[in-house]
Amino acid sequence: MCKNEIQHYIRFKDDICLVAKSEQISNILAQANSFHTSIKFTCENMKQNQISFLDRTFKIDERGVINSKHYIKETQTERTIHYNSHQPQCVKWGVVKGEINRTIRRTNQKEEQNAETGRIVSKYVKNGFPANKVKNMCSEAIQQTYKKNINPEENTTRKPITYIDGLTHRVQRVLLQHKITTYTEKQKSIGNFKKVEKQKDKLNEKGVVYMIPCQQCEKSYIGQTSRPLKTRIAEHEYAIKKRNMNNSIARHNILEGHNPNFTGAAILTKEKNQRTREQKENWFISKNDTRIINHLGIENKQIRDWIKIVEDKTKKVHRKQEQDRQKGVQQARNRN
């Protein structure tokens, strides 16, 4: 594809706008569709000297000047937030102001701006908004845009400046003569350079889901506790000392000969609610399924309860099978 064929190119995600001669469009489209079999482009040409791209409609007038206006899809309805809806006033009027500003920024002709603002007024009046206030907001937005276009030198730049007694005000007056407004930054004190609040010792945190890594392998133990973390760690240490096989960390220590890194214990999340904390613990366990000591969360209460139910039902099945077997043996003896 010759670079000279495309005079202008702009893209937003999968939407592309090109400026090229009409006789070259088919050649550009064919080459674009030849790059990959699964990617196919379609082309929309200008009609009546105008074309829509994203949320704008571009039109070329008799003088060759490109004008733009806000583009609205045919399927768009006038449904929006209602004035009587249970929302703060700032949210309702923020929606109106946002649409007005977007529309005016995308429309560069005053006649089109008046037409678009009329559409906006009609739209929001249908949704319960007071017409006068919407009209005033539209007029103010148009006037501000007009002033910026007519007198761009009146636009000022706002910059931060450090406050120095006896100097800052003089500098501000000089900069203001060059249309540069300034504001003083919040001064940094000694307290900004050191932590005012001491971080809580993680071992004293309550209601946490925690992780204890192994020193000799990449596996870790994930658990939860409503008590201080240091209390739960002390219980793990006691379980290792007593060689308690019911404790996952102690079992890993006995079977693998690996030692847990209690000093490297980390808090994964905090949660006061017991049920929610157990669910989060189970989520972290399933997420790190292949790298945990307590495989499938054997110490999770919900899973322990589930295992108990399965074991009870299995025992009932075995008991029923044994009863049926004995009954069959007894019937065979009676026949003989």
N, C-alpha and C positions, 0 to 999 in steps of 0.2 A: 504494500500500500504506500503510495507516494505521499510524503508529508505535505506537499504543496496542495493536495486535494482538500485537506481539512484546514479551514481558515481559523476556526475557533472550536474548542473542545472543553466541555465541562461535564463532570460526572458526580452523581450522588448515589452511592450503593449500586443498584442495578438500573438506574435511570441515567441516560446519557443524552446530552444535547450537543449537536454538531452544526456548524455553519460551513456549508460547502455549496458548490454549484449544483443545480438540479440534475444535470446530465451525469454527474459523478456519483450520485447517491446510490444507484443500483450497484455500481462497481464496489463502493465502500461496504455496502451491506453483504454482498457476496463474499468478499474477503473476510469480513468479521465472522460470518457463519462457517468459514472453512477452517477455523482454528481448532475447534473441538466438536465432536459429533453430538455430545450431550448439551451443548450450549448453542441456542438459536436466538437470534435477534429479530425483532420486528421493527418496522419503520413507520413513523407517522410524519407525513410531509405537511408543510404549511398550507392552510386553506384560507383564502381571502386575506392573504398577507399576515396571518397570525397563527401562533402555535402555543400550546400550553405545556409548561414544564414544571413539575412539582406543584407548588401553590401559586404560580404566576402564569399570566397569559401575556406573551410578547407579540406586539403588532408593529409593523413597519408602515409609516404614513407616506404620503406623496413625496415628502422631502427626503425620504430615506432614513428618517430618525426612528430609532427603536423606542417605543413606549411600552410600559408594563402596567398591569393591573392585577388585582387579587383574583385568583382562579377559584371557582366554586364548582364542585362536581354536580351533575344533574340529579344524582341520587341523594344529595345532602338535604336534610330536612331542617326546619326552623326550631326544632326541639333543643332546648338548652336548660340550664339551671333556672328554676322558677323563683320569682321574687318572694313568694310566700313559703318557700321550702325552709326546712329547719337547718339553716346554715348561717354563720356569722355574716354581717353586712359587708365586712371587708372582703370576704370570699366572693360574694355575689357581684359586687362592683369591680372586683379584681378581674373577674371573667369578662365583664363588659369592656373594661379599659384595655385588657390584653388583646381582645379581638379588634378593637378600634385601632390600636397602635400597629398591629400586624397588617391590617388592611391598608392603612395610610402609608406605611413604609413600602409596601409592595405596589403602590399606585403612584405614578409620578405626574399625572395630569389632574388639575384641580377639578375639571368637570367630572372626571371619573371618581375622584374622591368624594364629591358631593353625592353622586349617585350611590356609591357604596355605603356612605354613612346613612343615607336614607334607608337603604336596605337593612342596616344594622338597627336603626331606630325602630323600624317596623317589626323586626324579628323579636326584639326584647320587649316591646310593648305587648306583643302577643303572649309573652311569658310573664306578664304581670308587672313589669318595671314601669316606673313613672316616665312618661315621654319627655317631659321638660328636662329632667336631669340627664337623660341619655343624649338628648340633642345638645345640651351644654357641653358635655364631655366630648362629643364629636367636634363641635366648633372650636373648643380649646385645643384639641389635638391638631386640627388643621392649621390653626393660626400659629402654633408653635413650630410646626414643620415649615410653614411659609416663611416665618421670620428667619429660621436657620438657613433656608435656601437663598433668601434675599440678602441677609447680612451675616455671612459666615464668619466675619471677623469678630462678631459679638460672642461667638462661642468661646467659652473659656475652658481651660484645663485645670483640674483639681489635683494637686500633688501634696504628699505628706512632707512635713518639715519638723525638725527637732527643735524643741523650745529651749532658747538660751536667753536668759534675762537681759533686757536692754538691747538685744540684737534681732531677735525674731520679728518683732513688729516692724522694724525698719526694712528688713528684707521682704516682708510680706507686702509692704506698700510699694516697693520697687517692682516686684513681680506682678502686682495687680495692674500696673501701668501697661504691662505686656500681655494682658488678658490671661494671666495665670493665677488662679486662686489656690490658696494653700490652707492646710489644716495641721494642727500640731498633733504629733503622735503621742500616745500614752507613754510616759517616761518609765524606763526600766529602773527598778530599785534593786538593792542587794538581795531582797527576797526573791526576785525573779531568777536569780542565778543559783538558788539552792532550793531544795524541796521543802516547802513549808510544812506539808503534812507528811509524817513518817508513814511509810507503807506498813500495813499490818503484817505481822508475821503469819506466813501462810499456814504454819502448823497450828495456829489458833483459830483458823477459819472453820465455821460450822456449816452444815448443809451443803456439801460439795460432792462432786464426782471427781475422783482423783486417779492418777496413774503413777505406778511405781515401776521404773525400768529395772531390768536385770543387768548386772555388771558384766557377765560373761557372754551374753547373747543379745540378740535384738528384740527379744520378746519383752512384754511388759504386763503388769497386772493392772486391771481397771476395776475400781470399786466405788462405792458411795457410802456416805455416813452422815448422820444428822448431828453427831457429836464433833468436838474438835478433832482435826486431822491427826494431831499428835497422839490422841487417845487410840485411834484406830491403828496407827503405825505401831504403837506399843503392843497392841494385841497381836499384830503380825509377828513382831519380834518374839513374843512369848510363845506363839504357836511354833516357831522355828526351834526355840529352845526345848519345847516339849515334844517336838517331832510329831506334830498333829497332822495326820494325812488328810483330814477334812478341810484344812486350810490350803488354798491353792498355792500361795507363796511358799509355805512350808513343804508342800508336796513337791513343788518344783526344786526346792533346795535339796530334798532327800533323794529324789530320783535322778536329777541331773547334776547335783553337786554345785549348783550355781547360787550365788548370793545376791539378794536384792539390794538395789541402790536407794536406801531410804532417804538419803540426803538429796537425791535428785528427784524426789516426789514432786509432781506438778498437779496443779488444780486445773481440770479441764473446763468445768463450769460450776456455777453456784445456783442452787435451787432449794428454796425452803420447803416446798410441798413434797411430801414423801413419795407419792405416786408418780408425780412428774419427774422427780429426781431418779427414780428407778427406771423410768422409760428412757431418760437421757443416758443413763448408764448403759442400758441395753443397746441404745443406738451407737454409742462409742465402741462397744464390744463388737457389734456386727460390722462396723466400719473397719475395724482393725482385726478382723476375724483370724487371719493367719499369723498375726504377730502378738498374740496375747497368751498369757499363762492360764487364765481362767477361761478355757475354751468354751464358747457358747454361753458364757456368763453363768457358770455353775453356781456362783454365789449370789446371783440375783434372785430376790425373793419370788418374783413372778415365775421365773423359770423353775425354781425349786418346787413351787406349788404345782406347776404343770407336770414336772417329772413325777411327783407324788401321785397325781391323778392317773398318769399313764401306768405307773407301777401297780396301783390298786386295781385298775381295770385288767391289767395283764394277769394279776393273781386270780381275779375272778374267772377269767377265761380258762386258766390252767386248772382251777378248782372244778369248774364245770366239765372240762374234758376228762379229768380224773374220775368224777362221779359217773359220767357216761360210760367210761371204760369199765369201771367196777360193776355197773348195772348190766353191761353186756356180758361180762364174765359170769355173773350170777344167773342170767337168763340161759346161758349155754350150759351151765351145770344143771339147772332145773330140767332142761330138755333131755339131758343124758340120764 
